[in-house]
């Protein structure tokens, strides 16, 4: 009987020590997860990344023929009313409005661009695109292009392409950060449940140790 009691004490003591070690490890893991949630370690992602107008113009090749592929769809037409559904309720600045009024293909093209831009960022997109138009109009006079309208169209296409790509990249980064945060929260919930289980187990082991002498006395 004494051998059995001694073996039981050793087993329970080992179990208690393992529970304590596991509890410490879980608490440390919880601390690490909470730290990761509070301090992601990376700069916050900007949902509406900016595009520099100078960089847009600098990225255009110097030859008009080199840009035929991206500006050839913007055939110059007569004066038309601006009809861009995606820009409903937004203010279209004067330089951009002038291009839209004088270009048959620019309005559906702008509508297609705006569809890929989040609604809260569309006004900023229009403002920046108008700035690109204004700068391109001034820059065309000193460039190798002999057709200002096509140079402006190429600049608009280039800005829209870069802007939409950056928005898509930012949205992907935000979604990845959100998924990562959800994973951390799930892990935190699991670890807290494990803490509760280990704490309960330690309480039961403590009760068993404190009441062992009563059971031994009754057995005697």
C-alpha positions as CSV (number, residue, x, y, z in Angstrom):
1,X,0.0,0.0,0.0
2,X,2.8,2.3,0.8
3,X,4.5,1.6,-2.5
4,X,1.2,2.4,-4.3
5,X,0.8,5.7,-2.3
6,X,4.4,6.6,-3.0
7,X,4.0,6.0,-6.7
8,X,0.7,7.9,-6.7
9,X,2.4,10.9,-5.1
10,X,5.2,10.9,-7.6
11,X,2.8,10.7,-10.5
12,X,0.6,13.5,-9.1
13,X,3.7,15.6,-8.4
14,X,5.0,15.1,-11.9
15,X,1.5,15.9,-13.3
16,X,1.4,19.1,-11.2
17,X,4.9,20.2,-12.4
18,X,4.0,19.5,-16.0
19,X,0.8,21.5,-15.6
20,X,2.7,24.4,-14.2
21,X,5.2,24.3,-17.0
22,X,2.5,24.1,-19.6
23,X,0.6,27.0,-17.9
24,X,3.7,29.2,-18.0
25,X,4.3,28.4,-21.6
26,X,0.7,29.2,-22.5
27,X,0.8,32.5,-20.7
28,X,4.0,33.4,-22.5
29,X,2.3,32.4,-25.8
30,X,-0.7,34.6,-24.9
31,X,1.7,37.5,-24.2
32,X,3.3,37.0,-27.6
33,X,0.0,36.9,-29.4
34,X,-1.3,40.0,-27.7
35,X,2.0,41.8,-28.5
36,X,1.6,40.8,-32.1
37,X,-1.9,42.1,-32.2
38,X,-1.0,45.4,-30.6
39,X,2.2,45.9,-32.6
40,X,1.9,44.4,-36.1
41,X,5.6,45.3,-36.8
42,X,4.8,46.8,-40.2
43,X,3.6,50.2,-41.2
44,X,-0.1,50.6,-41.7
45,X,-1.2,50.1,-45.3
46,X,-2.6,53.1,-47.1
47,X,-5.9,52.2,-48.8
48,X,-5.5,55.1,-51.3
49,X,-1.8,55.1,-52.2
50,X,-0.6,58.2,-54.0
51,X,0.9,58.4,-57.5
52,X,3.3,61.2,-58.3
53,X,2.4,63.2,-61.4
54,X,6.1,63.7,-62.3
55,X,6.7,60.0,-62.1
56,X,3.8,59.4,-64.5
57,X,5.1,61.8,-67.1
58,X,8.6,60.5,-66.7
59,X,7.5,57.0,-67.4
60,X,6.0,57.9,-70.8
61,X,8.3,57.0,-73.8
62,X,9.5,60.0,-75.8
63,X,8.1,58.8,-79.1
64,X,4.4,59.2,-79.9
65,X,4.4,56.0,-81.9
66,X,5.5,54.1,-78.8
67,X,2.3,55.0,-77.0
68,X,-0.1,54.2,-79.9
69,X,-1.1,51.0,-78.1
70,X,-2.3,52.8,-74.9
71,X,-3.6,56.0,-76.4
72,X,-5.0,54.9,-79.8
73,X,-8.4,54.1,-78.4
74,X,-9.0,57.7,-77.4
75,X,-10.1,59.0,-80.8
76,X,-10.8,62.7,-80.8
77,X,-14.4,63.6,-81.4
78,X,-16.8,66.5,-81.1
79,X,-18.1,68.2,-78.0
80,X,-20.3,66.0,-75.8
81,X,-21.9,66.1,-72.4
82,X,-20.1,64.3,-69.6
83,X,-21.8,61.1,-68.8
84,X,-19.8,59.0,-66.4
85,X,-22.0,56.9,-64.2
86,X,-19.3,56.0,-61.7
87,X,-18.6,59.7,-61.2
88,X,-22.2,60.6,-60.3
89,X,-22.4,63.1,-57.5
90,X,-18.7,63.9,-57.8
91,X,-17.0,67.1,-58.9
92,X,-15.0,66.7,-62.2
93,X,-12.3,69.5,-62.2
94,X,-12.2,71.7,-65.3
95,X,-9.0,70.3,-67.0
96,X,-10.4,66.8,-66.9
97,X,-13.9,67.9,-67.9
98,X,-12.4,69.6,-70.9
99,X,-10.8,66.4,-72.0
100,X,-14.0,64.4,-71.5
101,X,-16.0,67.0,-73.5
102,X,-13.7,66.7,-76.5
103,X,-13.0,63.0,-76.5
104,X,-15.6,60.4,-77.4
105,X,-13.7,57.5,-75.9
106,X,-12.5,59.1,-72.7
107,X,-15.8,59.0,-70.8
108,X,-16.4,55.2,-70.9
109,X,-12.7,54.8,-70.2
110,X,-12.9,57.0,-67.1
111,X,-16.0,55.1,-66.0
112,X,-14.1,51.8,-66.3
113,X,-11.3,53.2,-64.2
114,X,-13.6,54.5,-61.5
115,X,-15.3,51.2,-61.1
116,X,-11.9,49.8,-59.9
117,X,-11.5,52.7,-57.4
118,X,-13.3,52.5,-54.0
119,X,-16.1,55.0,-53.7
120,X,-14.6,57.1,-50.9
121,X,-11.4,57.6,-53.0
122,X,-13.0,58.4,-56.4
123,X,-13.1,62.2,-55.8
124,X,-9.4,62.2,-55.0
125,X,-8.8,60.0,-58.1
126,X,-10.6,62.6,-60.3
127,X,-8.7,65.5,-58.7
128,X,-5.4,63.8,-59.3
129,X,-6.3,62.7,-62.8
130,X,-7.2,66.3,-63.6
131,X,-3.8,67.4,-62.2
132,X,-2.2,64.9,-64.5
133,X,-4.1,66.4,-67.5
134,X,-3.0,69.9,-66.6
135,X,0.7,68.9,-66.2
136,X,0.6,66.8,-69.3
137,X,-0.9,69.7,-71.3
138,X,2.0,71.9,-70.2
139,X,4.6,69.3,-70.7
140,X,3.5,68.3,-74.2
141,X,4.8,71.6,-75.6
142,X,8.4,70.7,-74.7
143,X,8.2,67.0,-75.5
144,X,8.7,65.1,-78.7
145,X,5.0,64.7,-79.3
146,X,3.3,66.7,-82.1
147,X,-0.2,65.8,-80.8
148,X,-1.0,67.2,-77.4
149,X,-4.3,65.3,-77.1
150,X,-2.7,62.0,-77.5
151,X,0.1,62.8,-75.1
152,X,-2.5,63.8,-72.5
153,X,-4.4,60.6,-73.2
154,X,-1.3,58.5,-72.7
155,X,-0.6,60.3,-69.4
156,X,-4.1,59.6,-68.2
157,X,-3.8,56.0,-69.1
158,X,-0.5,55.6,-67.4
159,X,-1.7,57.3,-64.2
160,X,-4.9,55.2,-64.1
161,X,-3.0,52.0,-64.6
162,X,-0.4,52.7,-61.9
163,X,-3.1,54.0,-59.5
164,X,-5.4,51.0,-59.9
165,X,-2.5,48.6,-59.6
166,X,-1.4,50.2,-56.3
167,X,-5.0,50.3,-55.0
168,X,-5.3,46.6,-55.8
169,X,-2.0,45.9,-54.1
170,X,-3.1,47.9,-51.0
171,X,-6.4,46.1,-50.8
172,X,-4.6,42.8,-50.9
173,X,-2.2,43.8,-48.1
174,X,-5.1,45.1,-46.0
175,X,-7.0,41.8,-46.5
176,X,-3.9,39.8,-45.6
177,X,-3.4,41.8,-42.5
178,X,-7.1,41.3,-41.6
179,X,-6.8,37.5,-42.0
180,X,-3.6,37.5,-40.0
181,X,-5.4,39.4,-37.2
182,X,-8.3,37.0,-37.2
183,X,-5.8,34.1,-37.0
184,X,-4.2,35.7,-33.9
185,X,-7.6,36.2,-32.3
186,X,-8.5,32.6,-32.9
187,X,-5.2,31.5,-31.4
188,X,-5.7,33.8,-28.4
189,X,-9.1,32.3,-27.7
190,X,-7.7,28.8,-27.9
191,X,-4.9,29.7,-25.6
192,X,-7.2,31.2,-23.0
193,X,-9.4,28.1,-23.1
194,X,-6.2,26.1,-22.5
195,X,-5.3,28.3,-19.5
196,X,-8.7,27.7,-18.0
197,X,-8.3,23.9,-18.4
198,X,-4.8,23.9,-16.9
199,X,-5.9,26.1,-14.0
200,X,-8.8,23.8,-13.3
201,X,-6.5,20.8,-13.4
202,X,-4.1,22.4,-11.0
203,X,-6.9,23.2,-8.6
204,X,-8.1,19.6,-8.7
205,X,-4.5,18.4,-8.0
206,X,-4.2,20.8,-5.1
207,X,-7.5,19.6,-3.6
208,X,-6.3,16.0,-4.0
209,X,-3.0,16.8,-2.3
210,X,-4.7,18.6,0.6
211,X,-7.2,15.9,1.2
212,X,-4.9,12.9,0.8
213,X,-4.2,12.7,4.5
214,X,-7.9,12.5,5.2
215,X,-8.2,9.5,2.9
216,X,-5.2,7.9,4.4
217,X,-6.5,8.4,7.9
218,X,-9.8,6.8,7.0
219,X,-8.0,3.9,5.3
220,X,-6.1,3.3,8.5
